[in-house]
Amino acid sequence: MLLLAFAVAGCGNLDESGTPELVMARVKDAVNLDPSHATEGQSLNVASEIMEGLVMFRPGTFDVMGSLATSWFTSKDGTRWTFKLRPNAKFSDGTPADAAAVKFNFDRWRLQHDPYHGAFSYAYWVSEFGGFSDDPKNPGVVKDVIVDSPLQVTFVLNGPSGTFLRNVAMQSFLIGSPTAIKHDSLAFEQHPIGSGPYVLREWLRDDHITLDVNPTYSGPAHRARIQTVVIRDIPDQATSVLSIEKGELSMLTDVRSDDAAMLGAERDIKIVRQPSNNLAYIAMNVEKKPFDNVLVRRAVAQAIDIPAILKALYGPGTIPGDNWTPPGMLGENPRVKIWPHDVTAAKALLAQAGLPHGFATTLYLPTTPRPYMPDPQRLAEAIQADLKDAGIIVTLEPLEFGVFLSKVQNGEHPMCLIGWSGDNGDPDNFYYPLLDQDSAVKPFAQNYAFWRDPTFHKLMLAGQRSADDNVRRGIYQQAAQLVHDQVPAIPLLHTPVPIALRTSLRGFVASPDTEYHFELMTTGT
């Protein structure tokens, strides 16, 4: 605790008491701060304080509002999107955040032969826009980006897209300073330059990130009133809970359900919950036996007692993963429910698959808590016990999150315990990155089941190309049924994510994309 207090006091602009105005703790550091190839919230939520996109989601919703762009319109056929930009917007290095900068960033992401594309994976570009524009086999959605004037940019699409605007609003497509990227794109991962409400002062790996208010910010939010934010990384959750109780933290994310209940009872602490725009699931690698057999996959699904797991390990508001998508999302299929817990039926399915005595396998899991999985080890142990009852002997393989991701993206696992926090409020954002054949490309796969179903792929393309919500609703309802029947992965649950706040911290908005929006907050009694 003395080390924590010393480190906090040693970074950031200090108020009269000698501490930063806002100190937030989380269990894990960012991986890199270039949002175009970051794939986890710890990185993206920091980057979104430093950089702006063309558009953004209104805090607390998935309604699209302007950011660098002040207005936009599309052609009648839906193949051209034109954005008018905010006058005089600048990156924190003093260079203009104009149409040329927007084109530079998008060209870097979408063109494999762009000189600044580099060897990065750009997993989100591929998962949201379908492919690189200069790939003749799979050019994806975006055909070209045209600078009409310094304050206007037009996107030419290969066809109409029902997901384009929401995709552009995602944290992965924030606009960075071309000058900084050209100077050193690897250094940009560690020290991004943007036009957002804060600038990065310091990043000490696995300890803290310090953000200072950006004096040149001219975006839709007013200038941030909290001058300095320190984001601490405290892996031991008992330590972080004690720290917020003692007033050494203003904010604590991803609180375990039992800790949330305890902290919420204290006078000077309140618990808010981010919407359950997430999914915890088990992926079964269909490239490895016996998971190539749908009967085995169904047996695994029926052996797991999801309601009992929710009751034992999760807090209020958590619901079973009936659909692959969170509750209320477009395309939710009310006829699709979780496989019922039935050990006898599971054993019968295994026998039908030629495994009357069961089988042994390995479940990979991250050691780091996730928003949808605050205690991975206990969740894995509960699944292990359920599967044992059906004759499936599971060895747990806990791994540090970075190592875990590398292995599952390369398909080394038989089964893995993982999840997803939604980015844009659209069903495509859950289905296409996690289950489509386009996302099953090693070593950067996001489809950890490596399931490649041509019928499902056709549904995904149809959903992306339609702008009619009624048409898309039917498409994703079909997808929900197909995923349930073929069960390449088992959706376990959707859960609201508890965040603990000192009552002196005002203005926090619980957003479904998990952004923090420090610029909206104030401190004081």
N, C-alpha and C positions, 0 to 999 in steps of 0.2 A: 504493500500500500504506500509505503514511503517512496518507492521507486515511481509508482504511478503519479503521486502528487508532484514529485520533482519534475517528471517529464512534462506533465501538463503545465506547470508553472514556467517551464522553459521554452514554450513555443507560443507564437501568436501575439497580437496586440493585446495588452492587458488592461483591464478596467482598474478602478481605484483599489479594489481588494487584492489585486495581483494575480487574477486568473482570467483566462479568455472568456469572452461573453457567452459562448456556447461550446460545450464539450459533449460530443456524442460518442458512445461506445458501440462496437459491434464485435463479432467473434472472429472475423477474418479480414485480412487486408485485401486491397484491390490486386488484380493481376497485372493489368496495364491500363493506361488512361487514354489510349486512342480508341474511341468508341467503335470505329469501323471494323476492328477485329477483336474487341473485347466480347466475351460471351456470358458474363455473369454480372449480377446486380451490384456487387461491391465496386466494380470498376465503373459501370455505366452510371450509377447514381452520383458518383463524384464528377465524372466527365460532364454530366448534364448541368452542373452548377458552373462549370467553366466555359462551356460552349453552348451555342444555340443552333437549332435546326431552322429550316425554312418555316415550318409550322410546328406546333406542339399541342399536347393535350391540356385542356383547361384543368387546373389542379382539382383533384377529386373526381374527375370524370374522364371519359374517352371522347369528349366533344373536341373537335379540332379548332384551334384558334391560331392567329398569326404569331410569329416570332420574328425571324429576319424578314419574312414576307408580311406585308400588310393586307394583301388581298390576292385572290387567285380566281381563275376561271378555266373552263375546259371547252373544247370544241364539241360540236353536236355529235360527232361520231365517237367521242371519248378517247381519241388517240393523241391529243395535244393538251398539255396542261401548262398554263402561263401564270407566273408568279411575279407580282410587283413588290419590290423590296423597300425596306425602310431607308429613308435618306440619311446619309452621314453616319451609318453604322460602321464601327471600327473594331478590329481585333485589338487585344490589349497591347500588342506590339506597335500599334499606331497605323497599321496598314488597313486599307478599306475592305470591309465585309460586303462586297458588291457581287454583281452577277458573275463576273469573271472568277471570283473566289468560289462561288457556288459550283460553277462548271468545273473548275479545277478539282474540287473534292469529289464530285460525282464521276468525273472521268477517271480519277485515280481508282475509285472503287469498282467501276463497271467494266474497265478495259484492262485485260490482262497484259496488253503490250504498252500500256501507259508507262512512261519512264519512272513514275513514282509509285506504281502499283506494288512493286517489291514481291517478296515471297510470303506475304501474309495470306491467311486463309480466306478472309472476308466471308465467314460462314453466314452471317446475317444477310449480306447482300444476296447470296445465292438462295437462301431459304425464303426471303421475302420477295425478291424480284426474279427468281427462276433461273438465272444464269448470267454469264458475262456477255456484254453486247458484241464483243468480237469473237465469240465462240460460234462458228458456223453450225454446229450441231445443236446448240442450245443457247440461243442469244437472249433468252429471257424477255422481260417486259420492256425495258428501256432501250430504244433504238438510238436516240441522240439527245444531246443537251445543247441548246443554242442560246447564245447571249444576244438578246434583242437590243439592249442598251445597258448602260451601267446599272440601271435599277429595274431591269426586267429580264427574266430568263424563262425559256420555254423547253419543256420536256416533250419529245416525240416518242410515242410508244408504238410497239409492234402490233398492238390491238387494244381494245378497251380493257380497262382493269378496274374491278370493283374494290380492290384493296390498295390502290396506288397512294391516295392521299393519307390514309392511316399509316401506311408503311413509311412514308416520308416523315411523318410526325414522330417516329420512334427514336429512342435515345441513340440507336446505332448509327444514325445518319445526321449527326451534329456536324456543323461546318467549322473546320479549323483553318488557321492562318496558312495560306500557301507558302508564304515566306519561311515560316518555321518548318513546315513539312519538307520543303525543298532543301533547306539547310541540313536537316538530319532527321529522316523519318523514324529511325529507331529512338533517337532522343525525344521525339515527339510523344512516344509512348509513356515516357517518364515525366515529361513536362509539357503538356499540351497548351497551346495558345488559342484562345477563342474570344468570343464577344459576349460571354455570359455575365451573370451578376457577380461572379467571384473569379479571382485569379489564384493559381497555385503558387504558394510561397515555398512550401517544403513538403517533401515526401521521404520519410524515414521508414524503410521497408519493415513490415511486421511490427510497427510501433505507432506511428501517427501520420496523418496528412493535415497540413495547415492551409486553410483558405483565407485570403483577405478580400475585402470588398473591392470590386472593380470600379475605379472612379470614372471610367469612360463608358460604362454600360448605359445603353439608351433603349433597352427593350421594353416589352409590354408591362413588366412589373416595375414598380417604383424602385429607386435605388435602395438596396438592402440596408436595413437599420442595424443589423448585427454586423459589426465590422470584421470580426474574426471568428472563424469556426475551426475547431480542432476535432478531427475524427480519429478516435483511438481504436486500436485493435487489442481486445482483451479476450483471448481464447477461453480463459477460465470463467464460466458464467457465474460462479459463486462470488468471485471477485468483483465482477461488474455489478451484480445485484447489490452488494454491500456498498459499492461506490456511489450508486444513485441514491441509496438510502441516506448516506452521509452528506449528500449534496455536492459531491465532487463531479457528478455528471448531470447534464440537463436532460439527456435523452439516451435511451437504451433500446436497440432494435432486436427483433427476433427473440423475444423473451419466451422461455419455456412456459407451458400452461400453468404448472404449479407455482412458478415464480410470479407469473402475472397475477394469479389470484391473491398471492401474499402481498405483492407491492400495491395492488389496487385498493387494498384495505387501509393503506397508510394515508394520513391526512394531506401530506404535501406531494403526493405522487398520484397520477391518474394513468389509466390504461386506455389507449385508443387502439382500434383494430382496423388495419387496412383490409379492403374488400377481398373476398376469397377468389381472386382472379389468378388461380394457380391450380396445380395438379401434382400430387405425389403418385408415383407409379412404379411398377416393376416391369422392366423390359426383358423379354426372353429372346436370346440370340437365335434366330431361326436357321442360321448357318451352322449351328452346332447341334448335334443329336443329344437328347431326343426331342429338342424343341422345334425341329422341323415338322413334327407331327402335331396337328391341331388338337388331337385328342389329349395329348400330354399337356398342352397349353391350357385347355379347358379344365383338366384335372387340377392343375396348379391353382387356377382361379377359384375352383369350388372348394379347395382345401383351406383357403385363407378366410378367417372369420373377421371381416372388415368391421362390422358394427362393434365387436368386442374390442378391437384395436382402437377405434375412435373413443370409446368410453374410457379406456384405460390410459390413453396417452395424449389425448387432445382436449382442447378447451371448448367453450360454447361457440356455436355457430358452425362447427365442422360437420360436413355432410359426406356421405359415401360418394364415390366417383361413379355414379350411374352412367353419365356421359363422359366422354373424353374432355369435353369443354366445361368450363365453370357454369354454375346455374344462371339461367336467364340469358345466355348468349344466343345470338342468332343461330338457328339450326338445331337447338336443343330438341332431342327426341324423347318425349315423355314415355314412350313404350319401352325404352331401353333402360334396364336396371342392372345393378351389379349381379354377378353370378351368385346364387344363394350358397351359403356355407353348408356343405353336405359332404362329409368325409366318406360316407359309403358310396355316394355317386362318384367321388373322385377316384376311389380305389377301383371301381368298376370301369371307369374310363381308362385308367392305367392298364388294367388287364386286357381291355379291348385293343390297346395300343401295343400289346405284347410285353408289358412290364408288370406282371402280376405281383412281383415282389418289390415293386418300386424301383428307385434308382438313386444315385448320389450325384450331387452337383455342387456348384459354388456360387454364392451370391456376393458380388462386389458392392461395396457401399462406401460413401465418403465419411470421414471422421468429423468433418466440419458441419455444424448445424446449418440448415437451409431454412428459408421462410416457411416452406411447406413441410419441413421435416426438422423440428427443433431438437430432436434427440434420435439421430440415425441409428445408434447402436441398439437402443431399446426397441425401436420399430423393427429392426432386422431380427432381433431375438424373438420377438412375437411372431413374425412370419416364419422363422425357423422352427419354432415349436408347433405351429399349425401344420406345416408341411410334414413334419415328422409323424404326426398322427396318421397321415395318408401313406406313409412308407417312403417319403421323399427325404433323404438325408442331406441336409444343407450345411456346407462349411462356409462360415462368414469370412470375407476377405476385406477388412477395413483398410482404407487407403487415404492418405492426405489428398485434399480435393484436386490439386493440380495433377498429381499422379493418377488419381482416379479418372479424371476427364480424359487424359491422354490414352489410357488403356481402353476405356469404353468407346472412345471415338475411333479407335483402331480395331474394335471388334474382338478384343482378347477375352471378354467375359462370357460365361454361359448365361448368367442372369445378372442384372444390376438393379439397385434401388436408387432411384433418381427422381427428378421432378422438373417443373417448369413454372416460372412466373410469367404471366402473359404480358405482352408488350403494347398491344394496340386495340384490344377489345373486339377483334375479329376472329371468327372460328378458324380461318386459314392459318392464323398465327399459332394455333395449337396443333392442327392436323398436319399441315405441309412440312414444317421443319422436323417434326418428331416421328412421322410415320410414312412419309412419301419416299419413293425410290430415289428421287433426286437428292435426298438428304442422307443416303446410305453409302456415301463415298468415303472410303478410308484415305488418310488417317484423320480426317476432320468431320466424320459423320456426326449428325445429330439424331439420326434415326438409329437408336441403339439396339433395336430389334432386328435391323437389317432385313426387314420385311419388304418385299417388292411385289405388290399386287397391282396388276394392270388395270383392273376395274377401279380400284381406289385412286390410282394415278389419273385416270380419265375424269373422275369426280373432282379431284383437286384442280385440274386445269379448267374445267367448266366453272367451278366456283370462283376462280381468279379472274376469268374473262367476262363474267357477268356483272353488271352493275344493278341488277334488279334484285332487291332483297327477297321478294317472294320466290323467285327462281333459286336463289342461293340458299334460302331456308330449306327447300326440298332436297337440294344437293347434299347439304351437311347432315340432314336427318338420315339420308341413305348412308352417308359415311359413318355416322354413329352406329348404325345397325351392323354394318360390315365389320367395323373394328371389334364390336362386341362379339360377333359370331366367330371371327377368325382369331381373336384374342392374341395378337402378336405382343401385346403388353397389357398389363392389368391396371386400370385406373383405380387407385385406392381411395383417394379423398380430395376434397377441396376445403381449405381452411382459411378463416380470417387470421391475419398475422398481428399478434399483439405487440405494441410499442409502448414502453414506459416513458412518461414525461414528468419532469418536475412541474408543479402547477404554476411556477413563475414563468415558464416558457409558454408564450402565446402564439397563435397563428399557424400552428402545424395543421396541415391538411392531409388526411389519409387518402392517398391516391392509389388507384388500382394498378398503376404501372410501377409502384413502389418508390417513386421519386420523393425526395424530402422537401424541396423548395425552401431552403434556408432563407432565401430572400424575402419570404412572406412572414418570417417569424420575428418576434420581439421578446425581450426578457424584462423582468421587473415584477414588482408586487402589484 
